[in-house]
């Protein structure tokens, strides 16, 4: 995989590209970076040109201040990156925050996204609309990071290791442990106040701009491309929702299933995820 840094109209985006075949963009979640896709990318590089990026604010992408961090804005970054790499049309898969960027990209740029995969989420607007006590406790990061500045920024700055380790340990499946090298890499970005500010801005946008856009768009089944939905068989998405039913309100062609793993599907079950991707994203 070859590393790159591309200047878009809003930020500098870092990522890697490699392999051969039709282009497939992979987007990470919190508290991770593009390296969460390493094992999956290695399994797909003989069939696809794989691109994995750090979302604006994460990893080695820039984290500009005083700029909007809605998923609409982050999706625009990624469309510009793919264009700069020579890909006018592409498939995209996202996990967690990356999945929210991916489905917004499919809505706003239907001429660019030919196939979509979303991992372990339901749309942001649906999540907030159905929020209850379980949501408040289980998805605490949504309200904590969206709290007014500088409260979450200050608290994370005092203990970034505890913040990240708790997410990795509490959300992963039984028997899975992240390697120390991965933990260190993920923690490093939360030691940077500018990145923490940008990540909090994403969650503040989720509770405002992203939710409003979702509630406006859902009524018209806005995702035109075939959509793959995968989720943890033991996590909140499986317990609280009927994910395929929800996503069929958004897209006309939806398939998917639960995966025997915790929240971090690409790292906990790379073989299963890569196999589903290879079949779903194969050229028709």
Buried (B, 14 or more C-beta within 10 A) or exposed (E): BEEBEBEBEBBBBBBBBBBEBBBBBBBBBBBBBBBBBBBBBBBBBEBBBBBBBBBBBBBBBBBBEEBEBBBBBBBBBBBBBBBEBEBEEBBBBBBBBBBBBBBBBBBBBEEBBBBBBBBBBBBBBBBBEEBEEEBEEBBEBBBBBBBEEEEBBEBBBEEBEEBBBBBBEEBBBEEBEBEEEBBEBBBBBBEBBBBBBBBBBBBBBBBEBBBBBBBEBBEEEBBBBBBBBBBBBBBBBBEBBEBBEBBBBBBEEBBBEBBEBBBBBBBBBBEBBBBBBBEBBEEE
